[in-house]
């Protein structure tokens, strides 16, 4: 089942339906790159050849691509090429046109000089695409991003560059369309937007049953995906997993991570975080009103499923094996899973407003994010989690993942806390409740869970 990705398809269609150009597509493992590529190739009237590289020598991969060309009827049986330029030189002698896809491009660098590989493909793009399009694809995000840097031989060679990310929450919901907004939010908060992961969910099961059958089932592809995601592409996987475990369900300050990892405060943590940020496993964010204050920066996991795995499973694997999925869920997950989902719900709300802004529905908006505040009166500080910044002030929304509708008592309490904070210019206060409201009042903005999916 192919869901969403229309914008990405449009980019690939523009490339593949032309001729003589190169493109690049990248994203983490199991995000749906290959499925997206194959879907795009369906609409092309060219001869399409797809080859996935192996972790082997250049010679092995040249032979592998040749085999695919033979299988596709492009090259006669028995032909052998010495190099990739030879392959494309031969293709240029044919009528064509061709779309050539080379997937897992970083594997070509695993047993040879990486700069030489990039230089080879620079020459191919510059001189050997007379009747071809070339699409390079890869899952190792940092390696693929290196191709875009000015000191790389392939810099400036791609007509199109496409990063494939998780599906947004409102598109992911198409995997379970009949669920209530409350349950859609819960499923996205736990499983995220990977098409690979969501294909294993049953729309007829509730959240607990889907968790038991997937991420808490040690034989499930979803469990294996979460537990082994780092191993294939990150050499310091043990340290990365420790960082993931510290982050778990929430955003952490740099010094808090250092403390929990028992690391010296000598900048060593930066060297651990940098590649994880480059690989889009972790993101670093700042409050919208403290954009230049590095001390207010927080780090958090990008992937919802990994958040769940490192919050509940990573340190309790032995308990999961001893108790079984059902008892483990009741003991370790059930007591705090609503809090876990609530933090992801805030992110869904920010994403909703980002979609509105990109659609031109929020005139004058300058930023969306968290707002850091100090409250000397009550001797506390903290953050408002869903805030829209405009030139004349802020719209502050309180997002609540509640099973029951939000009542006026909660609304008045939350509004009072906002008005009590000194230094913030509040234009508008709003409430976002997953299950709606018992009552509403003039002067506030309201969004329920259903509106988050309908007003896109």
C-alpha positions in Angstrom: 0.0 0.0 0.0 1.5 3.3 -1.1 0.4 6.3 1.0 1.2 10.0 0.6 4.5 11.3 -0.8 2.9 13.3 -3.6 5.3 16.2 -3.3 8.3 13.7 -3.4 6.7 12.0 -6.4 6.4 15.3 -8.2 10.1 16.0 -7.7 11.1 12.5 -9.0 8.7 12.7 -12.0 10.3 16.0 -13.1 13.7 14.4 -13.0 12.9 11.0 -14.5 10.8 12.4 -17.3 13.6 14.6 -18.5 17.0 13.4 -19.8 20.7 14.0 -19.1 20.3 14.9 -15.4 21.4 13.5 -12.1 19.4 13.5 -8.8 19.9 12.4 -5.3 17.5 10.9 -2.8 18.3 10.0 0.8 16.8 9.1 4.2 17.1 6.7 7.1 16.6 3.0 6.7 13.1 1.7 6.1 11.7 5.2 5.5 10.3 4.1 2.1 12.9 5.4 -0.4 12.9 2.3 -2.6 9.1 2.1 -2.6 9.0 5.8 -3.6 11.5 5.3 -6.4 9.7 2.3 -7.8 6.4 4.2 -7.6 7.9 7.1 -9.5 9.4 4.8 -12.2 6.0 3.4 -13.0 5.1 6.7 -14.7 8.2 6.8 -16.8 8.2 5.6 -20.4 12.0 5.2 -20.4 13.8 2.0 -19.8 14.3 1.8 -16.1 17.1 0.0 -14.4 17.4 -0.2 -10.6 20.5 -1.5 -8.9 21.1 -1.8 -5.1 24.8 -1.7 -4.3 26.4 -4.3 -2.0 29.2 -3.8 0.6 31.8 -5.0 -1.7 34.4 -4.0 -4.2 33.8 -1.7 -7.2 34.3 -4.7 -9.4 31.5 -6.6 -7.7 29.2 -3.6 -8.0 30.0 -3.0 -11.6 29.2 -6.6 -12.3 26.0 -6.3 -10.2 24.8 -3.3 -12.3 25.7 -5.1 -15.5 23.6 -8.1 -14.4 20.6 -5.8 -13.9 21.2 -4.3 -17.4 21.3 -7.8 -18.9 18.1 -8.7 -17.0 16.4 -5.6 -18.3 17.4 -6.4 -21.9 19.6 -3.4 -22.2 22.9 -5.2 -22.5 23.4 -8.6 -24.2 24.4 -11.7 -22.2 28.1 -12.1 -21.7 29.1 -8.4 -21.9 31.5 -7.3 -19.1 32.6 -3.8 -18.1 35.7 -2.8 -16.3 34.3 0.3 -14.6 31.2 2.4 -14.0 32.3 4.9 -16.7 32.5 2.0 -19.2 28.9 1.1 -18.3 27.7 4.6 -19.1 29.9 5.0 -22.1 28.1 1.9 -23.5 24.7 3.2 -22.6 25.5 6.4 -24.5 26.0 4.4 -27.6 22.4 3.0 -27.4 19.2 4.8 -28.5 17.9 5.0 -24.9 16.6 6.9 -23.1 17.3 5.3 -19.7 16.7 6.0 -16.0 19.5 4.4 -14.0 19.0 4.2 -10.2 21.9 3.3 -8.0 20.7 2.6 -4.5 22.8 2.5 -1.3 25.5 4.5 -3.0 27.5 4.7 0.3 28.2 1.0 0.0 30.4 1.8 -3.0 32.8 3.5 -0.6 33.0 0.7 1.9 36.0 -1.1 0.3 37.8 1.7 -1.7 38.8 5.3 -1.7 35.6 7.3 -1.1 36.9 10.4 -2.9 37.7 8.4 -5.9 34.2 7.0 -6.1 32.7 10.5 -5.9 35.2 11.7 -8.5 34.2 8.8 -10.8 30.5 9.7 -10.6 31.3 13.4 -11.1 32.9 12.4 -14.5 29.9 10.3 -15.4 27.4 13.1 -14.6 29.5 15.6 -16.5 30.3 13.5 -19.6 28.2 10.3 -19.7 24.5 11.2 -19.4 23.7 12.0 -23.0 20.7 9.7 -23.0 20.4 8.8 -19.3 19.1 10.1 -16.1 21.1 9.0 -13.0 19.5 8.8 -9.5 21.8 8.1 -6.6 20.1 6.9 -3.4 21.4 6.1 0.1 20.4 5.5 3.7 23.5 6.7 5.4 22.4 10.3 5.8 25.7 11.9 6.8 27.5 10.2 3.8 24.8 11.4 1.4 24.9 14.9 2.8 28.6 15.0 2.3 27.9 14.9 -1.5 26.3 18.3 -1.2 29.3 20.0 0.4 31.5 22.4 -1.6 34.6 20.3 -1.1 33.0 17.2 -2.6 33.5 16.3 -6.3 29.7 15.9 -6.7 28.9 19.4 -5.4 26.5 21.1 -7.7 25.9 18.1 -9.9 22.4 17.2 -8.8 19.4 18.8 -10.5 17.2 17.5 -7.7 18.0 16.6 -4.1 15.3 14.9 -2.0 15.4 13.9 1.6 12.7 11.4 2.4 11.4 11.8 6.0 8.8 10.2 8.1 5.3 10.8 6.9 3.5 13.6 8.8 1.0 12.7 11.4 -2.1 13.4 9.3 -0.9 11.3 6.4 0.3 8.4 8.7 -3.3 8.3 10.0 -4.3 6.8 6.6 -2.9 3.5 8.0 -5.7 3.5 10.6 -8.4 5.7 9.1 -11.3 4.5 11.2 -9.7 5.3 14.5 -10.8 8.3 16.6 -8.6 11.4 16.6 -7.5 10.4 20.2 -6.4 7.0 19.0 -4.7 8.4 15.9 -2.7 10.7 18.0 -1.7 7.8 20.4 -0.6 5.5 17.5 1.5 8.2 15.8 3.1 9.2 19.2 4.2 5.6 19.7 4.9 4.3 16.2 5.8 7.5 14.3 5.6 8.1 10.5 7.7 5.3 9.0 5.6 3.4 6.4 7.6 0.3 7.1 6.6 0.3 10.7 3.0 1.3 10.2 2.4 -1.5 7.7 2.6 -4.0 10.6 -0.1 -2.3 12.7 -3.6 -3.7 12.6 -6.3 -1.0 12.2 -8.7 -3.2 14.2 -6.4 -3.5 17.3 -6.2 -0.8 20.0 -3.0 0.8 21.0 -2.1 -1.8 23.7 -2.6 -4.7 21.3 -0.6 -3.1 18.6 2.2 -2.4 21.0 2.1 -6.0 22.2 2.2 -7.4 18.7 5.1 -5.2 17.4 7.5 -3.3 19.6 7.1 -5.6 22.6 7.3 -8.8 20.5 11.0 -9.7 20.3 10.4 -11.6 17.1 8.5 -8.8 15.3 10.2 -6.9 12.4 9.3 -3.7 14.3 11.2 -4.7 17.4 14.2 -5.8 15.3 14.1 -2.5 13.4 14.1 -0.4 16.6 16.8 -2.5 18.3 19.2 -2.7 15.4 18.7 0.7 13.6 22.0 2.1 14.9 24.1 -1.0 14.3 24.5 -0.9 10.6 25.5 2.7 10.0 27.0 4.0 13.3 30.3 2.6 14.5 30.0 3.9 18.1 26.6 2.3 18.5 27.1 1.5 22.2 27.7 5.2 23.1 24.9 6.3 20.8 22.5 3.9 22.5 23.5 5.3 25.9 22.7 8.8 24.7 19.3 7.6 23.3 18.5 6.0 26.6 19.2 9.2 28.5 17.1 11.3 26.1 14.2 8.8 26.1 10.9 10.6 26.5 11.8 14.2 26.6 14.1 17.0 25.7 17.3 17.2 27.7 19.9 20.0 28.2 23.5 19.4 27.3 24.7 19.4 30.9 22.0 17.0 32.0 23.1 14.5 29.3 26.7 14.9 30.5 25.7 14.2 34.1 23.6 11.2 33.4 26.3 9.7 31.2 29.0 10.5 33.9 31.0 12.3 31.3 33.7 14.9 32.0 32.7 18.4 31.0 35.4 18.8 28.4 33.4 18.9 25.2 33.6 15.2 24.5 29.8 14.9 24.4 29.7 17.3 21.4 31.7 14.8 19.4 29.1 12.1 20.2 26.1 14.3 19.5 27.4 15.8 16.2 27.2 12.6 14.0 23.8 11.7 15.5 22.5 15.2 14.6 24.0 14.9 11.2 22.3 11.5 10.7 19.0 13.1 11.8 18.7 10.7 14.7 18.7 13.6 17.3 17.6 17.2 16.9 18.8 20.3 18.8 16.3 23.0 19.4 16.1 26.4 21.1 13.1 28.3 22.5 11.8 30.8 19.9 12.5 33.6 22.4 16.0 32.4 23.2 17.4 31.6 19.8 20.9 32.8 20.7 21.1 31.3 24.1 23.0 28.0 23.8 22.4 27.2 27.4 18.7 26.9 26.7 19.2 24.4 23.9 17.7 20.9 24.3 18.3 17.6 22.5 15.7 15.0 21.7 15.2 11.9 19.6 13.6 12.5 16.2 11.9 9.2 15.8 8.8 8.4 17.9 9.3 4.6 17.8 12.9 5.0 19.0 11.7 7.3 21.7 9.3 4.5 22.9 12.0 1.8 22.6 14.6 3.7 24.6 12.1 4.9 27.1 10.6 1.6 27.9 12.4 -1.3 26.4 16.2 -0.7 26.1 17.0 -0.9 29.8 14.4 -3.5 30.6 15.0 -6.1 27.9 15.5 -8.9 30.5 12.2 -8.0 32.2 10.4 -8.2 28.8 11.9 -11.6 28.2 11.0 -12.9 31.6 7.5 -11.4 31.9 6.3 -11.6 28.4 4.7 -8.7 26.5 1.4 -8.4 28.3 2.7 -8.4 31.8 5.6 -6.1 30.8 3.2 -3.6 29.3 1.1 -3.5 32.5 4.1 -3.1 34.7 6.4 -0.8 32.7 4.3 1.0 30.0 0.8 1.5 31.2 1.6 3.7 34.2 3.3 6.5 32.1 2.2 5.9 28.5 -0.3 8.7 28.6 2.5 11.1 29.6 4.7 9.8 26.8 1.9 10.4 24.3 1.2 13.9 25.7 4.7 15.1 24.9 4.4 13.8 21.3 1.0 15.5 21.1 2.6 18.8 21.6 4.8 18.1 18.7 1.8 17.2 16.5 0.2 20.5 17.4 3.3 22.4 16.4 3.4 20.5 13.1 -0.3 21.4 12.6 0.5 25.1 12.7 3.6 24.6 10.5 1.3 23.0 7.9 -1.1 26.0 8.2 1.8 28.5 7.8 3.1 26.7 4.7 -0.4 26.8 3.3 -0.5 30.6 3.8 -3.2 30.4 6.4 -1.3 32.2 9.2 -0.5 35.7 7.9 2.3 37.5 9.6 3.7 34.5 11.5 7.4 34.6 12.3 8.1 31.4 14.1 6.5 28.3 15.8 8.0 26.5 18.8 8.5 26.5 22.5 8.7 29.7 24.7 11.0 29.8 27.7 9.9 31.8 30.7 11.1 32.8 34.1 8.5 33.3 36.9 10.2 35.0 39.9 6.9 35.4 41.7 6.5 31.6 42.0 10.3 30.9 41.9 10.1 28.7 38.8 10.9 28.6 35.1 9.7 26.5 32.3 8.4 26.4 28.7 5.1 26.9 26.9 5.2 24.1 24.4 3.0 25.4 21.5 3.6 29.0 20.8 3.2 31.1 17.6 5.3 34.2 17.2 4.1 37.3 15.4 5.6 40.8 15.2 3.2 42.1 17.9 3.4 39.2 20.3 2.7 35.5 20.9 -0.3 33.2 20.5 0.1 30.6 23.3 -1.8 27.3 23.1 -2.1 24.7 25.8 -2.2 21.2 24.3 -3.8 18.5 26.4 -4.0 14.8 25.5 -7.1 14.0 27.5 -9.4 11.0 27.3 -12.3 13.2 28.3 -13.2 16.7 27.0 -11.5 19.6 28.6 -13.7 21.6 31.0 -13.7 25.2 31.9 -11.9 24.7 35.2 -8.8 23.4 33.3 -9.1 26.2 30.8 -9.2 28.9 33.4 -6.3 27.4 35.4 -4.1 27.2 32.3 -5.0 30.7 31.1 -4.3 32.0 34.6 -0.8 30.5 34.5 -0.1 32.1 31.1 -1.3 35.6 32.1 0.8 35.3 35.3 4.1 35.1 33.5 5.9 38.5 33.3 7.6 39.7 30.1 5.6 37.9 27.5 3.2 39.8 25.2 0.3 37.5 24.7 -2.0 38.2 21.7 -4.2 35.2 22.0 -4.6 32.2 24.3 -5.9 28.9 22.8 -6.6 25.3 23.8 -6.0 22.1 21.9 -7.7 19.1 23.4 -7.5 15.6 21.8 -11.1 14.8 22.9 -12.7 18.2 22.6 -14.3 20.5 25.2 -17.3 20.4 27.5 -17.7 24.1 27.1 -16.1 27.0 25.3 -15.9 30.7 26.1 -15.5 33.9 24.1 -11.9 35.2 23.9 -10.2 31.9 23.5 -9.2 29.9 20.4 -10.2 26.2 20.3 -9.0 23.1 18.4 -10.0 19.6 19.0 -8.3 16.4 17.9 -10.5 16.0 14.8 -9.7 19.5 13.6 -6.0 18.6 13.6 -6.7 16.1 10.8 -9.4 17.9 8.9 -8.2 21.5 8.6 -5.0 20.8 6.6 
